[in-house]
């Protein structure tokens, strides 16, 4: 397996948790580590072979989508604090 690390704004990592889900370029993956401005995922050879992730290089831009449930929770907490 290969471990990939992605740098993202803190607004996105607030919606992430280790063992949770994230989509990278439309590929649903399990989060390994989550820090303030980055997260990592582990990819097996099959995933690298059958998705665009196997052709990505350091510095390439990717589309990141956080878990929809995390977005709802964050929104509810923000409204509660207003």
Secondary structure as GFF3:
##gff-version 3
##sequence-region A 1 82
A	DSSP	beta_strand	2	7	.	.	.	ID=ss1
A	DSSP	alpha_helix	10	13	.	.	.	ID=ss2
A	DSSP	beta_strand	21	24	.	.	.	ID=ss3
A	DSSP	beta_strand	27	34	.	.	.	ID=ss4
A	DSSP	beta_strand	38	43	.	.	.	ID=ss5
A	DSSP	alpha_helix	45	50	.	.	.	ID=ss6
A	DSSP	three_ten_helix	52	55	.	.	.	ID=ss7
A	DSSP	beta_strand	64	66	.	.	.	ID=ss8
A	DSSP	alpha_helix	68	81	.	.	.	ID=ss9
###
